Amino acid sequence: MDSQTSIRLIQAHGVLHGDHYSFNSAEFLRWCEQEQLPMPSLEEANHELAPFCIRVGYSEPVRAWRYYLT
């Protein structure tokens, strides 16, 4: 999945907290399913989110993320 599609999902479904969206990788997978997009594995989702999201905390394998508005 390309980063623009991922960002669109985050902005459509994530919880906005001022300057960032908060979500976790399990929620991201659920959004993919709801939007009938190809479902990455949990590991693939974590890998795809890492370049443009900030990981929060140390939970594994479901990671908490923040996507900051630019």
CHARMM-style PDB file with segment names, atoms N, HN, CA, C and O in Angstrom:
ATOM      1  N   MET     1       0.857  -1.165   0.000  1.00  0.00      PROA
ATOM      2  CA  MET     1       0.000   0.000   0.000  1.00  0.00      PROA
ATOM      3  C   MET     1       0.908   1.234   0.000  1.00  0.00      PROA
ATOM      4  O   MET     1       1.920   1.267   0.700  1.00  0.00      PROA
ATOM      5  N   ASP     2       0.546   2.226  -0.773  1.00  0.00      PROA
ATOM      6  HN  ASP     2      -0.276   2.200  -1.342  1.00  0.00      PROA
ATOM      7  CA  ASP     2       1.374   3.434  -0.830  1.00  0.00      PROA
ATOM      8  C   ASP     2       1.095   4.319   0.385  1.00  0.00      PROA
ATOM      9  O   ASP     2       0.053   4.199   1.030  1.00  0.00      PROA
ATOM     10  N   SER     3       2.038   5.202   0.685  1.00  0.00      PROA
ATOM     11  HN  SER     3       2.884   5.300   0.162  1.00  0.00      PROA
ATOM     12  CA  SER     3       1.921   6.035   1.883  1.00  0.00      PROA
ATOM     13  C   SER     3       0.722   6.982   1.811  1.00  0.00      PROA
ATOM     14  O   SER     3       0.117   7.269   2.844  1.00  0.00      PROA
ATOM     15  N   GLN     4       0.363   7.473   0.630  1.00  0.00      PROA
ATOM     16  HN  GLN     4       0.854   7.240  -0.209  1.00  0.00      PROA
ATOM     17  CA  GLN     4      -0.781   8.384   0.516  1.00  0.00      PROA
ATOM     18  C   GLN     4      -2.088   7.692   0.891  1.00  0.00      PROA
ATOM     19  O   GLN     4      -2.953   8.307   1.515  1.00  0.00      PROA
ATOM     20  N   THR     5      -2.240   6.435   0.522  1.00  0.00      PROA
ATOM     21  HN  THR     5      -1.538   5.936   0.015  1.00  0.00      PROA
ATOM     22  CA  THR     5      -3.430   5.676   0.898  1.00  0.00      PROA
ATOM     23  C   THR     5      -3.458   5.467   2.407  1.00  0.00      PROA
ATOM     24  O   THR     5      -4.507   5.591   3.039  1.00  0.00      PROA
ATOM     25  N   SER     6      -2.300   5.149   2.979  1.00  0.00      PROA
ATOM     26  HN  SER     6      -1.448   5.049   2.466  1.00  0.00      PROA
ATOM     27  CA  SER     6      -2.210   4.969   4.430  1.00  0.00      PROA
ATOM     28  C   SER     6      -2.564   6.259   5.162  1.00  0.00      PROA
ATOM     29  O   SER     6      -3.306   6.236   6.144  1.00  0.00      PROA
ATOM     30  N   ILE     7      -2.042   7.366   4.693  1.00  0.00      PROA
ATOM     31  HN  ILE     7      -1.439   7.385   3.896  1.00  0.00      PROA
ATOM     32  CA  ILE     7      -2.315   8.662   5.324  1.00  0.00      PROA
ATOM     33  C   ILE     7      -3.797   9.011   5.211  1.00  0.00      PROA
ATOM     34  O   ILE     7      -4.385   9.536   6.157  1.00  0.00      PROA
ATOM     35  N   ARG     8      -4.395   8.724   4.069  1.00  0.00      PROA
ATOM     36  HN  ARG     8      -3.917   8.297   3.301  1.00  0.00      PROA
ATOM     37  CA  ARG     8      -5.833   8.963   3.899  1.00  0.00      PROA
ATOM     38  C   ARG     8      -6.640   8.164   4.925  1.00  0.00      PROA
ATOM     39  O   ARG     8      -7.587   8.685   5.514  1.00  0.00      PROA
ATOM     40  N   LEU     9      -6.261   6.892   5.139  1.00  0.00      PROA
ATOM     41  HN  LEU     9      -5.491   6.469   4.661  1.00  0.00      PROA
ATOM     42  CA  LEU     9      -6.943   6.065   6.136  1.00  0.00      PROA
ATOM     43  C   LEU     9      -6.790   6.648   7.533  1.00  0.00      PROA
ATOM     44  O   LEU     9      -7.758   6.716   8.291  1.00  0.00      PROA
ATOM     45  N   ILE    10      -5.584   7.068   7.874  1.00  0.00      PROA
ATOM     46  HN  ILE    10      -4.797   7.013   7.259  1.00  0.00      PROA
ATOM     47  CA  ILE    10      -5.310   7.632   9.195  1.00  0.00      PROA
ATOM     48  C   ILE    10      -6.155   8.887   9.412  1.00  0.00      PROA
ATOM     49  O   ILE    10      -6.762   9.056  10.470  1.00  0.00      PROA
ATOM     50  N   GLN    11      -6.192   9.759   8.415  1.00  0.00      PROA
ATOM     51  HN  GLN    11      -5.699   9.622   7.556  1.00  0.00      PROA
ATOM     52  CA  GLN    11      -6.949  11.002   8.549  1.00  0.00      PROA
ATOM     53  C   GLN    11      -8.458  10.757   8.583  1.00  0.00      PROA
ATOM     54  O   GLN    11      -9.196  11.516   9.211  1.00  0.00      PROA
ATOM     55  N   ALA    12      -8.909   9.718   7.921  1.00  0.00      PROA
ATOM     56  HN  ALA    12      -8.309   9.101   7.411  1.00  0.00      PROA
ATOM     57  CA  ALA    12     -10.341   9.413   7.898  1.00  0.00      PROA
ATOM     58  C   ALA    12     -10.816   8.723   9.175  1.00  0.00      PROA
ATOM     59  O   ALA    12     -11.966   8.889   9.579  1.00  0.00      PROA
ATOM     60  N   HSD    13      -9.934   7.949   9.812  1.00  0.00      PROA
ATOM     61  HN  HSD    13      -8.999   7.813   9.484  1.00  0.00      PROA
ATOM     62  CA  HSD    13     -10.376   7.112  10.930  1.00  0.00      PROA
ATOM     63  C   HSD    13      -9.659   7.365  12.247  1.00  0.00      PROA
ATOM     64  O   HSD    13     -10.197   7.032  13.303  1.00  0.00      PROA
ATOM     65  N   GLY    14      -8.472   7.938  12.220  1.00  0.00      PROA
ATOM     66  HN  GLY    14      -8.035   8.209  11.363  1.00  0.00      PROA
ATOM     67  CA  GLY    14      -7.699   8.143  13.448  1.00  0.00      PROA
ATOM     68  C   GLY    14      -8.311   9.205  14.340  1.00  0.00      PROA
ATOM     69  O   GLY    14      -9.168   9.976  13.908  1.00  0.00      PROA
ATOM     70  N   VAL    15      -7.869   9.240  15.580  1.00  0.00      PROA
ATOM     71  HN  VAL    15      -7.173   8.614  15.931  1.00  0.00      PROA
ATOM     72  CA  VAL    15      -8.354  10.221  16.548  1.00  0.00      PROA
ATOM     73  C   VAL    15      -7.414  11.423  16.516  1.00  0.00      PROA
ATOM     74  O   VAL    15      -6.224  11.296  16.803  1.00  0.00      PROA
ATOM     75  N   LEU    16      -7.952  12.586  16.166  1.00  0.00      PROA
ATOM     76  HN  LEU    16      -8.918  12.690  15.932  1.00  0.00      PROA
ATOM     77  CA  LEU    16      -7.160  13.807  16.064  1.00  0.00      PROA
ATOM     78  C   LEU    16      -6.990  14.429  17.446  1.00  0.00      PROA
ATOM     79  O   LEU    16      -7.965  14.671  18.157  1.00  0.00      PROA
ATOM     80  N   HSD    17      -5.742  14.683  17.811  1.00  0.00      PROA
ATOM     81  HN  HSD    17      -4.950  14.486  17.234  1.00  0.00      PROA
ATOM     82  CA  HSD    17      -5.389  15.319  19.086  1.00  0.00      PROA
ATOM     83  C   HSD    17      -4.566  16.568  18.781  1.00  0.00      PROA
ATOM     84  O   HSD    17      -3.343  16.553  18.924  1.00  0.00      PROA
ATOM     85  N   GLY    18      -5.209  17.623  18.371  1.00  0.00      PROA
ATOM     86  HN  GLY    18      -6.202  17.635  18.255  1.00  0.00      PROA
ATOM     87  CA  GLY    18      -4.495  18.863  18.068  1.00  0.00      PROA
ATOM     88  C   GLY    18      -3.658  18.766  16.812  1.00  0.00      PROA
ATOM     89  O   GLY    18      -4.159  18.992  15.710  1.00  0.00      PROA
ATOM     90  N   ASP    19      -2.376  18.429  16.966  1.00  0.00      PROA
ATOM     91  HN  ASP    19      -1.968  18.246  17.861  1.00  0.00      PROA
ATOM     92  CA  ASP    19      -1.458  18.398  15.825  1.00  0.00      PROA
ATOM     93  C   ASP    19      -1.132  16.996  15.322  1.00  0.00      PROA
ATOM     94  O   ASP    19      -0.287  16.844  14.440  1.00  0.00      PROA
ATOM     95  N   HSD    20      -1.786  15.964  15.868  1.00  0.00      PROA
ATOM     96  HN  HSD    20      -2.472  16.087  16.585  1.00  0.00      PROA
ATOM     97  CA  HSD    20      -1.482  14.603  15.427  1.00  0.00      PROA
ATOM     98  C   HSD    20      -2.707  13.682  15.558  1.00  0.00      PROA
ATOM     99  O   HSD    20      -3.647  13.953  16.305  1.00  0.00      PROA
ATOM    100  N   TYR    21      -2.647  12.590  14.800  1.00  0.00      PROA
ATOM    101  HN  TYR    21      -1.883  12.370  14.193  1.00  0.00      PROA
ATOM    102  CA  TYR    21      -3.635  11.520  14.895  1.00  0.00      PROA
ATOM    103  C   TYR    21      -3.025  10.383  15.704  1.00  0.00      PROA
ATOM    104  O   TYR    21      -1.855  10.049  15.513  1.00  0.00      PROA
ATOM    105  N   SER    22      -3.786   9.796  16.589  1.00  0.00      PROA
ATOM    106  HN  SER    22      -4.735  10.067  16.744  1.00  0.00      PROA
ATOM    107  CA  SER    22      -3.347   8.649  17.378  1.00  0.00      PROA
ATOM    108  C   SER    22      -4.111   7.409  16.926  1.00  0.00      PROA
ATOM    109  O   SER    22      -5.310   7.461  16.653  1.00  0.00      PROA
ATOM    110  N   PHE    23      -3.387   6.292  16.854  1.00  0.00      PROA
ATOM    111  HN  PHE    23      -2.412   6.250  17.075  1.00  0.00      PROA
ATOM    112  CA  PHE    23      -4.002   5.023  16.463  1.00  0.00      PROA
ATOM    113  C   PHE    23      -3.013   3.909  16.754  1.00  0.00      PROA
ATOM    114  O   PHE    23      -1.871   4.169  17.134  1.00  0.00      PROA
ATOM    115  N   ASN    24      -3.448   2.671  16.577  1.00  0.00      PROA
ATOM    116  HN  ASN    24      -4.375   2.460  16.268  1.00  0.00      PROA
ATOM    117  CA  ASN    24      -2.510   1.554  16.672  1.00  0.00      PROA
ATOM    118  C   ASN    24      -2.614   0.704  15.418  1.00  0.00      PROA
ATOM    119  O   ASN    24      -3.530   0.867  14.612  1.00  0.00      PROA
ATOM    120  N   SER    25      -1.667  -0.199  15.267  1.00  0.00      PROA
ATOM    121  HN  SER    25      -0.923  -0.332  15.921  1.00  0.00      PROA
ATOM    122  CA  SER    25      -1.598  -0.971  14.022  1.00  0.00      PROA
ATOM    123  C   SER    25      -2.793  -1.906  13.855  1.00  0.00      PROA
ATOM    124  O   SER    25      -3.169  -2.209  12.722  1.00  0.00      PROA
ATOM    125  N   ALA    26      -3.399  -2.373  14.942  1.00  0.00      PROA
ATOM    126  HN  ALA    26      -3.094  -2.127  15.862  1.00  0.00      PROA
ATOM    127  CA  ALA    26      -4.602  -3.215  14.819  1.00  0.00      PROA
ATOM    128  C   ALA    26      -5.769  -2.391  14.272  1.00  0.00      PROA
ATOM    129  O   ALA    26      -6.540  -2.879  13.446  1.00  0.00      PROA
ATOM    130  N   GLU    27      -5.896  -1.154  14.726  1.00  0.00      PROA
ATOM    131  HN  GLU    27      -5.269  -0.758  15.396  1.00  0.00      PROA
ATOM    132  CA  GLU    27      -6.934  -0.276  14.189  1.00  0.00      PROA
ATOM    133  C   GLU    27      -6.693  -0.025  12.702  1.00  0.00      PROA
ATOM    134  O   GLU    27      -7.631  -0.034  11.905  1.00  0.00      PROA
ATOM    135  N   PHE    28      -5.438   0.196  12.337  1.00  0.00      PROA
ATOM    136  HN  PHE    28      -4.676   0.203  12.985  1.00  0.00      PROA
ATOM    137  CA  PHE    28      -5.089   0.429  10.942  1.00  0.00      PROA
ATOM    138  C   PHE    28      -5.526  -0.751  10.069  1.00  0.00      PROA
ATOM    139  O   PHE    28      -6.073  -0.554   8.984  1.00  0.00      PROA
ATOM    140  N   LEU    29      -5.286  -1.968  10.541  1.00  0.00      PROA
ATOM    141  HN  LEU    29      -4.842  -2.128  11.422  1.00  0.00      PROA
ATOM    142  CA  LEU    29      -5.706  -3.155   9.782  1.00  0.00      PROA
ATOM    143  C   LEU    29      -7.229  -3.217   9.667  1.00  0.00      PROA
ATOM    144  O   LEU    29      -7.758  -3.599   8.623  1.00  0.00      PROA
ATOM    145  N   ARG    30      -7.926  -2.847  10.724  1.00  0.00      PROA
ATOM    146  HN  ARG    30      -7.496  -2.537  11.572  1.00  0.00      PROA
ATOM    147  CA  ARG    30      -9.399  -2.836  10.693  1.00  0.00      PROA
ATOM    148  C   ARG    30      -9.901  -1.824   9.666  1.00  0.00      PROA
ATOM    149  O   ARG    30     -10.869  -2.086   8.952  1.00  0.00      PROA
ATOM    150  N   TRP    31      -9.238  -0.661   9.592  1.00  0.00      PROA
ATOM    151  HN  TRP    31      -8.452  -0.448  10.172  1.00  0.00      PROA
ATOM    152  CA  TRP    31      -9.624   0.349   8.612  1.00  0.00      PROA
ATOM    153  C   TRP    31      -9.419  -0.172   7.192  1.00  0.00      PROA
ATOM    154  O   TRP    31     -10.245   0.070   6.313  1.00  0.00      PROA
ATOM    155  N   CYS    32      -8.321  -0.886   6.971  1.00  0.00      PROA
ATOM    156  HN  CYS    32      -7.649  -1.083   7.686  1.00  0.00      PROA
ATOM    157  CA  CYS    32      -8.082  -1.483   5.642  1.00  0.00      PROA
ATOM    158  C   CYS    32      -9.225  -2.418   5.273  1.00  0.00      PROA
ATOM    159  O   CYS    32      -9.724  -2.401   4.147  1.00  0.00      PROA
ATOM    160  N   GLU    33      -9.629  -3.229   6.234  1.00  0.00      PROA
ATOM    161  HN  GLU    33      -9.224  -3.244   7.148  1.00  0.00      PROA
ATOM    162  CA  GLU    33     -10.725  -4.169   5.999  1.00  0.00      PROA
ATOM    163  C   GLU    33     -12.025  -3.424   5.715  1.00  0.00      PROA
ATOM    164  O   GLU    33     -12.752  -3.782   4.788  1.00  0.00      PROA
ATOM    165  N   GLN    34     -12.326  -2.391   6.505  1.00  0.00      PROA
ATOM    166  HN  GLN    34     -11.735  -2.101   7.258  1.00  0.00      PROA
ATOM    167  CA  GLN    34     -13.554  -1.621   6.314  1.00  0.00      PROA
ATOM    168  C   GLN    34     -13.597  -0.952   4.946  1.00  0.00      PROA
ATOM    169  O   GLN    34     -14.657  -0.857   4.328  1.00  0.00      PROA
ATOM    170  N   GLU    35     -12.448  -0.493   4.482  1.00  0.00      PROA
ATOM    171  HN  GLU    35     -11.587  -0.571   4.985  1.00  0.00      PROA
ATOM    172  CA  GLU    35     -12.357   0.189   3.188  1.00  0.00      PROA
ATOM    173  C   GLU    35     -12.153  -0.783   2.032  1.00  0.00      PROA
ATOM    174  O   GLU    35     -12.012  -0.369   0.881  1.00  0.00      PROA
ATOM    175  N   GLN    36     -12.138  -2.072   2.344  1.00  0.00      PROA
ATOM    176  HN  GLN    36     -12.252  -2.408   3.279  1.00  0.00      PROA
ATOM    177  CA  GLN    36     -11.942  -3.138   1.360  1.00  0.00      PROA
ATOM    178  C   GLN    36     -10.637  -2.955   0.585  1.00  0.00      PROA
ATOM    179  O   GLN    36     -10.588  -3.128  -0.633  1.00  0.00      PROA
ATOM    180  N   LEU    37      -9.587  -2.605   1.318  1.00  0.00      PROA
ATOM    181  HN  LEU    37      -9.627  -2.465   2.307  1.00  0.00      PROA
ATOM    182  CA  LEU    37      -8.250  -2.483   0.753  1.00  0.00      PROA
ATOM    183  C   LEU    37      -7.491  -3.763   1.026  1.00  0.00      PROA
ATOM    184  O   LEU    37      -7.852  -4.510   1.936  1.00  0.00      PROA
ATOM    185  N   PRO    38      -6.447  -4.036   0.259  1.00  0.00      PROA
ATOM    186  CA  PRO    38      -5.637  -5.224   0.542  1.00  0.00      PROA
ATOM    187  C   PRO    38      -5.127  -5.188   1.986  1.00  0.00      PROA
ATOM    188  O   PRO    38      -4.630  -4.163   2.452  1.00  0.00      PROA
ATOM    189  N   MET    39      -5.255  -6.299   2.674  1.00  0.00      PROA
ATOM    190  HN  MET    39      -5.660  -7.131   2.296  1.00  0.00      PROA
ATOM    191  CA  MET    39      -4.883  -6.369   4.084  1.00  0.00      PROA
ATOM    192  C   MET    39      -3.424  -6.790   4.234  1.00  0.00      PROA
ATOM    193  O   MET    39      -3.073  -7.928   3.925  1.00  0.00      PROA
ATOM    194  N   PRO    40      -2.579  -5.888   4.702  1.00  0.00      PROA
ATOM    195  CA  PRO    40      -1.212  -6.303   5.011  1.00  0.00      PROA
ATOM    196  C   PRO    40      -1.223  -7.125   6.297  1.00  0.00      PROA
ATOM    197  O   PRO    40      -2.195  -7.089   7.052  1.00  0.00      PROA
ATOM    198  N   SER    41      -0.162  -7.851   6.541  1.00  0.00      PROA
ATOM    199  HN  SER    41       0.627  -7.881   5.928  1.00  0.00      PROA
ATOM    200  CA  SER    41      -0.027  -8.516   7.834  1.00  0.00      PROA
ATOM    201  C   SER    41       0.283  -7.453   8.881  1.00  0.00      PROA
ATOM    202  O   SER    41       0.598  -6.314   8.535  1.00  0.00      PROA
ATOM    203  N   LEU    42       0.197  -7.810  10.138  1.00  0.00      PROA
ATOM    204  HN  LEU    42      -0.060  -8.735  10.419  1.00  0.00      PROA
ATOM    205  CA  LEU    42       0.521  -6.879  11.207  1.00  0.00      PROA
ATOM    206  C   LEU    42       1.966  -6.400  11.073  1.00  0.00      PROA
ATOM    207  O   LEU    42       2.246  -5.212  11.233  1.00  0.00      PROA
ATOM    208  N   GLU    43       2.866  -7.307  10.785  1.00  0.00      PROA
ATOM    209  HN  GLU    43       2.639  -8.272  10.655  1.00  0.00      PROA
ATOM    210  CA  GLU    43       4.279  -6.954  10.603  1.00  0.00      PROA
ATOM    211  C   GLU    43       4.464  -6.001   9.424  1.00  0.00      PROA
ATOM    212  O   GLU    43       5.218  -5.032   9.520  1.00  0.00      PROA
ATOM    213  N   GLU    44       3.782  -6.271   8.318  1.00  0.00      PROA
ATOM    214  HN  GLU    44       3.169  -7.058   8.240  1.00  0.00      PROA
ATOM    215  CA  GLU    44       3.868  -5.389   7.144  1.00  0.00      PROA
ATOM    216  C   GLU    44       3.294  -4.006   7.448  1.00  0.00      PROA
ATOM    217  O   GLU    44       3.855  -2.995   7.025  1.00  0.00      PROA
ATOM    218  N   ALA    45       2.188  -3.957   8.173  1.00  0.00      PROA
ATOM    219  HN  ALA    45       1.732  -4.778   8.517  1.00  0.00      PROA
ATOM    220  CA  ALA    45       1.589  -2.672   8.529  1.00  0.00      PROA
ATOM    221  C   ALA    45       2.556  -1.856   9.376  1.00  0.00      PROA
ATOM    222  O   ALA    45       2.743  -0.664   9.133  1.00  0.00      PROA
ATOM    223  N   ASN    46       3.172  -2.492  10.369  1.00  0.00      PROA
ATOM    224  HN  ASN    46       3.021  -3.460  10.567  1.00  0.00      PROA
ATOM    225  CA  ASN    46       4.150  -1.787  11.201  1.00  0.00      PROA
ATOM    226  C   ASN    46       5.307  -1.264  10.366  1.00  0.00      PROA
ATOM    227  O   ASN    46       5.769  -0.143  10.578  1.00  0.00      PROA
ATOM    228  N   HSD    47       5.768  -2.048   9.439  1.00  0.00      PROA
ATOM    229  HN  HSD    47       5.393  -2.959   9.266  1.00  0.00      PROA
ATOM    230  CA  HSD    47       6.877  -1.645   8.565  1.00  0.00      PROA
ATOM    231  C   HSD    47       6.468  -0.480   7.657  1.00  0.00      PROA
ATOM    232  O   HSD    47       7.245   0.453   7.453  1.00  0.00      PROA
ATOM    233  N   GLU    48       5.253  -0.535   7.116  1.00  0.00      PROA
ATOM    234  HN  GLU    48       4.621  -1.292   7.282  1.00  0.00      PROA
ATOM    235  CA  GLU    48       4.771   0.511   6.207  1.00  0.00      PROA
ATOM    236  C   GLU    48       4.503   1.831   6.925  1.00  0.00      PROA
ATOM    237  O   GLU    48       4.662   2.896   6.327  1.00  0.00      PROA
ATOM    238  N   LEU    49       4.102   1.783   8.186  1.00  0.00      PROA
ATOM    239  HN  LEU    49       3.972   0.918   8.671  1.00  0.00      PROA
ATOM    240  CA  LEU    49       3.781   2.996   8.934  1.00  0.00      PROA
ATOM    241  C   LEU    49       5.032   3.708   9.467  1.00  0.00      PROA
ATOM    242  O   LEU    49       5.013   4.921   9.677  1.00  0.00      PROA
ATOM    243  N   ALA    50       6.098   2.968   9.681  1.00  0.00      PROA
ATOM    244  HN  ALA    50       6.114   1.983   9.511  1.00  0.00      PROA
ATOM    245  CA  ALA    50       7.306   3.510  10.318  1.00  0.00      PROA
ATOM    246  C   ALA    50       7.925   4.721   9.618  1.00  0.00      PROA
ATOM    247  O   ALA    50       8.425   5.604  10.315  1.00  0.00      PROA
ATOM    248  N   PRO    51       7.925   4.820   8.281  1.00  0.00      PROA
ATOM    249  CA  PRO    51       8.583   5.966   7.654  1.00  0.00      PROA
ATOM    250  C   PRO    51       7.909   7.327   7.888  1.00  0.00      PROA
ATOM    251  O   PRO    51       8.578   8.356   7.805  1.00  0.00      PROA
ATOM    252  N   PHE    52       6.614   7.353   8.177  1.00  0.00      PROA
ATOM    253  HN  PHE    52       6.071   6.517   8.245  1.00  0.00      PROA
ATOM    254  CA  PHE    52       5.943   8.647   8.307  1.00  0.00      PROA
ATOM    255  C   PHE    52       5.127   8.796   9.590  1.00  0.00      PROA
ATOM    256  O   PHE    52       4.457   9.812   9.776  1.00  0.00      PROA
ATOM    257  N   CYS    53       5.171   7.810  10.469  1.00  0.00      PROA
ATOM    258  HN  CYS    53       5.716   6.985  10.318  1.00  0.00      PROA
ATOM    259  CA  CYS    53       4.499   7.880  11.759  1.00  0.00      PROA
ATOM    260  C   CYS    53       5.529   7.712  12.873  1.00  0.00      PROA
ATOM    261  O   CYS    53       6.589   7.123  12.666  1.00  0.00      PROA
ATOM    262  N   ILE    54       5.212   8.227  14.036  1.00  0.00      PROA
ATOM    263  HN  ILE    54       4.351   8.707  14.204  1.00  0.00      PROA
ATOM    264  CA  ILE    54       6.083   8.119  15.199  1.00  0.00      PROA
ATOM    265  C   ILE    54       5.520   7.031  16.099  1.00  0.00      PROA
ATOM    266  O   ILE    54       4.352   7.060  16.489  1.00  0.00      PROA
ATOM    267  N   ARG    55       6.372   6.078  16.416  1.00  0.00      PROA
ATOM    268  HN  ARG    55       7.320   6.055  16.099  1.00  0.00      PROA
ATOM    269  CA  ARG    55       5.959   5.005  17.319  1.00  0.00      PROA
ATOM    270  C   ARG    55       5.912   5.553  18.740  1.00  0.00      PROA
ATOM    271  O   ARG    55       6.785   6.312  19.161  1.00  0.00      PROA
ATOM    272  N   VAL    56       4.870   5.148  19.472  1.00  0.00      PROA
ATOM    273  HN  VAL    56       4.161   4.532  19.131  1.00  0.00      PROA
ATOM    274  CA  VAL    56       4.684   5.602  20.848  1.00  0.00      PROA
ATOM    275  C   VAL    56       4.673   4.368  21.747  1.00  0.00      PROA
ATOM    276  O   VAL    56       3.915   3.430  21.501  1.00  0.00      PROA
ATOM    277  N   GLY    57       5.494   4.364  22.769  1.00  0.00      PROA
ATOM    278  HN  GLY    57       6.109   5.126  22.969  1.00  0.00      PROA
ATOM    279  CA  GLY    57       5.513   3.246  23.708  1.00  0.00      PROA
ATOM    280  C   GLY    57       6.276   2.044  23.170  1.00  0.00      PROA
ATOM    281  O   GLY    57       6.986   2.122  22.167  1.00  0.00      PROA
ATOM    282  N   TYR    58       6.102   0.936  23.872  1.00  0.00      PROA
ATOM    283  HN  TYR    58       5.525   0.873  24.687  1.00  0.00      PROA
ATOM    284  CA  TYR    58       6.883  -0.263  23.571  1.00  0.00      PROA
ATOM    285  C   TYR    58       6.023  -1.496  23.316  1.00  0.00      PROA
ATOM    286  O   TYR    58       6.540  -2.613  23.336  1.00  0.00      PROA
ATOM    287  N   SER    59       4.742  -1.323  23.081  1.00  0.00      PROA
ATOM    288  HN  SER    59       4.323  -0.415  23.065  1.00  0.00      PROA
ATOM    289  CA  SER    59       3.866  -2.480  22.895  1.00  0.00      PROA
ATOM    290  C   SER    59       4.246  -3.241  21.631  1.00  0.00      PROA
ATOM    291  O   SER    59       4.653  -2.641  20.636  1.00  0.00      PROA
ATOM    292  N   GLU    60       4.115  -4.533  21.673  1.00  0.00      PROA
ATOM    293  HN  GLU    60       3.784  -5.020  22.481  1.00  0.00      PROA
ATOM    294  CA  GLU    60       4.387  -5.430  20.553  1.00  0.00      PROA
ATOM    295  C   GLU    60       3.364  -6.543  20.559  1.00  0.00      PROA
ATOM    296  O   GLU    60       2.929  -6.911  21.651  1.00  0.00      PROA
ATOM    297  N   PRO    61       2.951  -7.098  19.481  1.00  0.00      PROA
ATOM    298  CA  PRO    61       3.230  -6.682  18.119  1.00  0.00      PROA
ATOM    299  C   PRO    61       2.331  -5.537  17.646  1.00  0.00      PROA
ATOM    300  O   PRO    61       2.600  -4.914  16.619  1.00  0.00      PROA
ATOM    301  N   VAL    62       1.251  -5.262  18.409  1.00  0.00      PROA
ATOM    302  HN  VAL    62       1.032  -5.768  19.244  1.00  0.00      PROA
ATOM    303  CA  VAL    62       0.379  -4.137  18.053  1.00  0.00      PROA
ATOM    304  C   VAL    62       1.026  -2.866  18.587  1.00  0.00      PROA
ATOM    305  O   VAL    62       1.099  -2.661  19.798  1.00  0.00      PROA
ATOM    306  N   ARG    63       1.488  -2.031  17.695  1.00  0.00      PROA
ATOM    307  HN  ARG    63       1.429  -2.198  16.711  1.00  0.00      PROA
ATOM    308  CA  ARG    63       2.206  -0.815  18.081  1.00  0.00      PROA
ATOM    309  C   ARG    63       1.280   0.392  18.074  1.00  0.00      PROA
ATOM    310  O   ARG    63       0.373   0.491  17.248  1.00  0.00      PROA
ATOM    311  N   ALA    64       1.521   1.306  19.005  1.00  0.00      PROA
ATOM    312  HN  ALA    64       2.258   1.226  19.676  1.00  0.00      PROA
ATOM    313  CA  ALA    64       0.802   2.574  19.044  1.00  0.00      PROA
ATOM    314  C   ALA    64       1.571   3.581  18.189  1.00  0.00      PROA
ATOM    315  O   ALA    64       2.801   3.623  18.224  1.00  0.00      PROA
ATOM    316  N   TRP    65       0.838   4.392  17.421  1.00  0.00      PROA
ATOM    317  HN  TRP    65      -0.161   4.358  17.392  1.00  0.00      PROA
ATOM    318  CA  TRP    65       1.451   5.330  16.489  1.00  0.00      PROA
ATOM    319  C   TRP    65       0.845   6.720  16.619  1.00  0.00      PROA
ATOM    320  O   TRP    65      -0.276   6.890  17.097  1.00  0.00      PROA
ATOM    321  N   ARG    66       1.614   7.702  16.183  1.00  0.00      PROA
ATOM    322  HN  ARG    66       2.525   7.564  15.795  1.00  0.00      PROA
ATOM    323  CA  ARG    66       1.121   9.066  15.992  1.00  0.00      PROA
ATOM    324  C   ARG    66       1.517   9.503  14.584  1.00  0.00      PROA
ATOM    325  O   ARG    66       2.640   9.279  14.134  1.00  0.00      PROA
ATOM    326  N   TYR    67       0.571  10.125  13.913  1.00  0.00      PROA
ATOM    327  HN  TYR    67      -0.342  10.307  14.280  1.00  0.00      PROA
ATOM    328  CA  TYR    67       0.852  10.732  12.618  1.00  0.00      PROA
ATOM    329  C   TYR    67       0.668  12.223  12.795  1.00  0.00      PROA
ATOM    330  O   TYR    67      -0.439  12.683  13.074  1.00  0.00      PROA
ATOM    331  N   TYR    68       1.755  12.997  12.634  1.00  0.00      PROA
ATOM    332  HN  TYR    68       2.654  12.623  12.407  1.00  0.00      PROA
ATOM    333  CA  TYR    68       1.715  14.439  12.831  1.00  0.00      PROA
ATOM    334  C   TYR    68       1.342  15.135  11.530  1.00  0.00      PROA
ATOM    335  O   TYR    68       1.829  14.780  10.457  1.00  0.00      PROA
ATOM    336  N   LEU    69       0.477  16.125  11.642  1.00  0.00      PROA
ATOM    337  HN  LEU    69       0.081  16.413  12.514  1.00  0.00      PROA
ATOM    338  CA  LEU    69       0.076  16.933  10.503  1.00  0.00      PROA
ATOM    339  C   LEU    69       1.252  17.786  10.071  1.00  0.00      PROA
ATOM    340  O   LEU    69       1.995  18.306  10.904  1.00  0.00      PROA
ATOM    341  N   THR    70       1.417  17.926   8.767  1.00  0.00      PROA
ATOM    342  HN  THR    70       0.814  17.503   8.091  1.00  0.00      PROA
ATOM    343  CA  THR    70       2.536  18.738   8.271  1.00  0.00      PROA
ATOM    344  C   THR    70       2.027  19.942   7.528  1.00  0.00      PROA
ATOM    345  OT1 THR    70       2.820  20.745   7.037  1.00  0.00      PROA
TER     346      THR     70
END
